[in-house]
Every structure is written in structure tokens, then in C-alpha cells.
Amino acid sequence: MSEGSEMPPNVATMPVGAMGDFPVPLSSLAQPDDNEAMQTPAVGDEPEVLVRLKINRIEGEQAFVTPLAVNGKELGEKSPVNPNAADEQEGSDLRAMALNV
């Protein structure tokens, strides 16, 4: 451990984001708002989540892990995709533009 640090030196000195991004289903990050309605987070939000990990190996006092699930949703799962979503959005945008003319 580094002097005065709770973390091993090789982790404590890593810049934020140095471990890389990994995909997480957006629906697994939804949090309740003030009215208890579930809200999907936006870019820049920092939701608190529960992550289930698999320990791949241990070297000294450091474990190397793979995230498996976030808030109970497996990372390998895909959220249902609406194949017509892009067309529906385009139609909605065109209707809005027509009303603003």
C-alpha cells in the first residue's frame, strides 16, 4: 500500500476512466425520481449501482475482476429493441416541424 493511501499504488495512481468503458444496459441504471418514477440516467450522471463481479485472478493484495451484472441485470442481456424506433422518431419530428410552420 502507498503511504497514507487505502489503495494499492498501481490503482491509486490510475486516472479516472483508465480502466476503460464497458457496455451496461441503460435500463439497468434507471433510478427512481422524487415521485418514485424510474428515470433513465443521462450522460454525465453518476448513479450508484450494485455490481456483481467475477474474480479472474488475484495477485498479491489485488483482485482482477470482470463485471457480470449491474443492479441484477446481466451484462450479456440486451434490452428489447424496437426496430421501428427510428422511423417513429422521424415521423414525430416531421409532425412537430409541420406544426411549427
C-alpha angles and dihedrals in degrees: 000000000000117000108271092004130113092203132069110263095246091057098037092055096047114108117241109275094021090122089063136236123290127189118259124179105257090221090062090061097054114127130192116258126215090286092049091250112140112249125194111228123243132221109292095027117124107208120184112237141178111238126196111209138190115221107225099180142341124225113185107307095343128090122203111213144183118214111235106174140009119209089344095307114119112237091225091060118099122217114242109270124212104219089202095051095103092048092046091050092048090050091049091049092049092050090050091050091050091053092051094054 
